[in-house]
Amino acid sequence: METPSAAELARTFQLSSPSESFYDDPYPTYRALREHDPVRVLDSGAVFLTRYDDVAALYRSASVSSDKQREFAPKYGDTPLFEHHTSSLVFNDPPSHTRVRRLMLGAVNQRAIVRMEPGVLALVDTLLEAMAGRAAGGAQVDLIEDFAAAIPVEVIGNLLSFPREDRAPLRGWSLAILAALEPRPTQAMLDAGNRAVTDFLAYLRDLVAHRRAHPLDADEDVLTRLIQGEVGGERLTERELLHNCIFLLNAGHETTTNLLGNGLHALMRFPDEQRRLREDPSLLPAAIEEMLRWESPLQLNNRMLTAASDIGGRTFGEGTFVTLCIGAANRDPAPFPDAERFDVGRRPNRQLAFGHGEHACAGMNVARMEGRIAVGRLLARFPSLEPGDPPTRDRRIRFRGFTTLPARLGG
């Protein structure tokens, strides 16, 4: 079968009906759109942006909204998913966004991150030791199930002081809720997402009631901090509190799992860069930024115009929905010379994986810390990291990652 030309890829692209090959490798399509139709108007009337400058400008614009009530009402109807996704931090505008973000940032400031590091180190080393035992018997390990997915669930569980015996359902709840954010979720995905929100809320109501009666140290426990609010200031409503606890898990779990999985896959795909990083661990911070750029864990973000706006030399009216393609912007050769090369020492690297402006990810420095420790300790523990059986890509568009990532560990 003849491979379509770049112009044909751009002309026929619709976010609602991507080809199967798009799930495996969307970057040829993103490149074609940047070159031939960088401000693409989809059949739905929404605008799809693929150039770095256009995406960054929309993130900075004062004439956009992150509120999703209008967009999500026809998608979800009056359901738990609608209540959740219109109550969480990421899909709200000021003043609600400002109040919730201020409370959360206080809980994940630099001092809090420093306090978290010993626990993350201990967790990572425990996981590595378990993988070493399996590798010693000649078995492959799954870098998602055995490593990447296990770290953020425990970190967020510790941040909210979830009892350890209650953590088993957390990852499944998170995956189900986030899967419903796909451009065209199936009915099965919607049903699973609604069940997950309902079950998670029921669990949280009991936990919050217990934590109100028995608060922990607010400097150590984010849930206590969110319950108590600011001294003499505003507090979250019960609805805001519960749904933003769910949001914390979802955001922290998905971003970090995909960062680690995608990053480790890149190191196996490009062994010279793996060797370079092993030989010079001082490159770790730059390598984490490159992993975020190369395979952005969150590929798509959305805004709605609140006033007529110029985008890439064209004017679009108030109420226009805009999809910001982070995955494409982070491969744009304009800000990233040799953008199709994975370079663990890339500097400068102003990647947009965590967003930009007032909606930049509140937990981005926690994710960076987890990534730095996890990748650094793994490379130090094993003399080689090599591909095993073929990996399995997560068949989602908004989020990019793996469901399995088999590997062989040397040593």
N, C-alpha and C positions, 0 to 999 in steps of 0.2 A: 504494500500500500504506500502510495507516494506521500511523503511528509508535506503538510501544508506550508506555504510560504509564510513569512512573517506578516506580510500585509493581510493575508487570508486569516491568520490567527487573530489578528487585531479586529478585522472586519466582522468576524462571526462570534466573537467572545460574548457570552452572557453568563453572569455570575450564577444565575439560577439553573443553568444546564451545562456545567463544565464536562469536558471529556474525561474518560477514565485516566488517561495519561496525565491530566492536569493534577490529579491527586498525588501522583508519584513525583512529578517535577513541574511545578507551575512556572518556573523561571523563564523558559522560552516564551511563554505567553506574556508574562510581565514585560520581558524585553521588547517583544513585538508591540505591545501597547505603548510603552514609553516612546518607541520610535515612530509609530504610525498613528496612534490615537490616544495621547496621554491624558486627555480629559474626555473620557469615553462616556457617552450618554447611553445607558442601558435601556432595554425595552420597558422597564418599570418606570423610567423617567429619572431614576437616580443617576448620579454622576460617580464615575469610578476613576480615581486618581492614582497614577503610578510614578510620577516624578517626585524626587526628593523635595525640591523647592516648593511645589504645590502642596504636598502633604504637610511639610513644616509650617507653611503659611496658614493652612487651615487650623492646625493645632494652636497657633498664636492668635488667630482671629477673635475679635470680640463679638463678631456677628454670627456665632454658631451656638448651637445648644447640644448638650449631651442627654437631655431628658428624652426618654424613649416611650412616653405614654402614647403619643400619636402613632408611632411606628409599630409598637408591640401590641396595641389593642386588637387589630385584625389578625395578627399572627397567633396570639395566645387566648384571646377572649378573657372572660372573667374567671381566671384560674390561679392556682398558687404560683405558677411560673410568672404570670403577669405581675402579681403582687411583689414577688421577689425581685425581678429584674427592674422594676420601676421604683424600688425602695433602696437599692444598694448604692453605695458611694459612686461607683463608676458611671452610673446612668442617671446622675442628678446634676442640677445646676445650683449655684449659690441662691439662697443662703444655706439650704440643706447640705449641699456638698461641702461648703466651707466649715460648717460646724462639725460634721462627722470627720472630715479629713484632719482637722486640727487635733481632735481627740486621738485619732489613730497615729498621727505622726509623732505625738508625744510618747506613744508606746513603742515606736520603732526608731527612736532617735539613735545617734551614734553611740551614746553611753549604753543604751539597751542592747545594741548589736554587739558591743564588746562583751557584755555580760552573757550573751547567748553563745559566743564562740566556743567556750570549753565544752558545752553540751553538744554542739554540732560536731566538734572534733571527736568526742567519745562515740557518738552515734556512727559517724563515718567509719571510724576504725573498727567498730564492731561489725558493720556490714562487710568491710573489706576482709576481715578475718574469716567470716562465714564463706565468702566467695573463694578465699584461698583454700579452704578445706575442700570445696567442690572441685576446684581446678586441680588440686593435687591428685585427685583420683582420675584425672583426664577428662572430666565433664566440662561442658561449656557452661557459662553463666549467662543470665539474661540481665543486661545492664539496665533495663527498665524495672522489672519486677524485683530484682535482687538489690537494686541500688537507687536509681534515679527517682522512682516513685516513692520509695520508703523514706527518703530524707525530708521532703517538705511536709508530708503529713505529720511526721513526728515533731518537726519544728513548730508548725502552726498549732498542733495539739498542745505542745508545751507553752506556747505563747498565751493560749486561752485556758491553760491548766485543765484540759479535758482529762478525766480519769483514763489511765492507760487501757483499762479493760473495755472502755467504750469506743475505742478508736477504729475498730475493724470496719464499720460501714462507711467511714468518712470518705475514702477515695471513691467508692462506688457512687455515693451521693453526689460528689463533686463532678464526676465525669458525666452523670446523667443530666444534671442541671445545666452544665455548659454545652453539652451536645445540642440542646434545644436552641442555642443561639446560632446554629448554622443557617445560611440563607434560606434553605428549604427543608426544615426538619420533617421527618416522616411522622405519621401518627404514633407509631411505636416510640419514637424518640420523645415526643410530647408527653405521652402517657408516663414513660419512665421518669421524665423530668418533673412532672407534677407529683408523682409518688415520692420522689426524693425530697422535694421541697416540703411536702406534708410531713414526712417522717423526720426530717431534720428539725423542723420547727417544733414538733412534739418533744423531741429530745431536748432542744434548747430551752423550752419553757420550763421544764423541770430543773435543768441545770441552773438557769438564771435565778429561779426561785430559791434554790439552795445557796447560790453564791450571794444573793441579797441578804440572806439570813446569816451566812458565814463568809464574809468578805475576806479576801486574801490581800497581800501587800500590793497596792495599786502600782507601785514601781516595777513589780515583777509580773503581774497578771493583767493582761489586756482586758479580759472580761470584767474584772473588778473596776478597772479604770473607766471602761465604757459605761458601766452601771452607775458609777458615782458621778461621772461628768467632771466638769471643772469646778473648783472651789468658788462658790458664789456665782457660778455661771449657768449656762443652759445644760440640760441633760437630754439624752436621746429619748424619744418615745419608745414604748415597748416594741412597736413594729420596726422602727429604725434599728433598734438594738439587735433584735433577733436576725433580721435580714443582713445586717452588716457583719455579724459573726459568720453567717454562711458565706458572704462575699470574701471575707478574709481567708477562709479555707480555700475557696475556689480560686481566687487570684494567686495565692501563695503556692498552691499545689500545682496548678497547670503551668504557670510560667517556669517554675524551677524544674519540674520534671522534664519539660520539653527543652529547656536550656541545657540540662545535663545530657539527655538522650541525643539531641541534635549535635551537641558539641563533641561528645565521645565518638559519635558516628563519623564526624568530620576528621577527628584525629586518626581514626582507623582508615579512612578513605585517603588521607594525605599523610602517609607515614613519615615523610621528610619533615613536615611541620610538627608531628608528634615528637620526633627525635630532637628537633630544635627546642621544643618546650621542655623536654626532659633535661636537656643539657644546660638550659638557662631558665630556672624556675622564676627568675625575676620578671619574666614575660607573662606570668599568670594573669595579672590584672588586664593587660592588653589582650590576652587570649580569650578571656571571658567576654570582653566587648566584641571581639571578632566573632565568637560563637553566636552572640545575640544578633549581630548584623547578618551573618552568613545564612542562618536558618532561623529567622525571627520566630520565637515561640507563638506569638500572636501575630497573625498575618494581616488581619483586617480590623479596622476600627471605623466608627460611624459618627457622623455629625448631621445636624439639620440647620440650614441657613435661617437665621432670624431676621435677615435683611438682604436685599438684593446685593450680590457680591460678584467681584471679578475673580475668576479662577482661570489661570493660564491664558489670559487675554480674552476670555469669554464671560459674559454676564449671565448669572443665574438668579432666579427670583427667590424671594422669601418662601420658606417651606420646602425648598429642594433638599432631598436627602443626598448625602455625599458619603461614599465609602473611601476611606483612606487606606490604600494598600501599602502597609508597612513593609511587607516582604519585597515588593517591587522597589520602593523608595530606598531600601537598604542595599539594593544591588545597582543603584543608579551610578554610572561611571562619572557623572559630573562632580559629586563630592567625594567619590571613592575611586581613585585611580586603580586600574586593573581590578575592577569590582568583582569579576568572576573568579578571582583567585582568593583562596582561603589563606590568610596571612596572620599568624599568631602574634606578630609584632607590629601590626598595623597601627600607625599613628600619623595624623589625628584620626579619630574614629567617632564621629558624632552620630552614631546609630540611633534610630528612633524606636527601638524595640519596646521601650518603656513609655512611649508617648512623649509629650512635650508640654511645657507650660503648666497651668494650674491643675490639669488633669494627669500630669505625669504620675506614674505608678508610685503609690505611697510606700510600698514595700520593696522598691527596686534595690536598695542597698542591702537588705536582708538576702534577696536572691543572689546578688553579687557575692556576698560573703559565703553563702552556701556553695555557690559554684566554685569559688576560689579554693575552698577547703576540700570539697569533694574531688575535683579534678586533680588538684595538687597532691593529695594523699594517695589517690589511686595510682598516679604515675610514679610516685615515690615507692609505693608498695610492690608494684609488679614491673619487672624489667621490659615487658612488652605487652601490648594491647592489640590483638588481631581480630579480624572479623571471623565469626563462626558461621552458622547456617544463615540463609538470607533473612534479613529483618522484615518486620511487618509494619507498614506505614499505617498510622491512624487515618481513616478515610474521612477526614474533616477538612474544610477549607479555611475556616476562621482560625483554627488552631493547627499548628504544624508540629508533629512529633511522631513517635513510634509507639506501638503497643507491645512489640517485642524487639529486642536488640541483642541477639546472641553474640557472644564474644569468647575468645580464648585468651587466657591470662598466662603470661610466661612466669616462670619462677615457682 
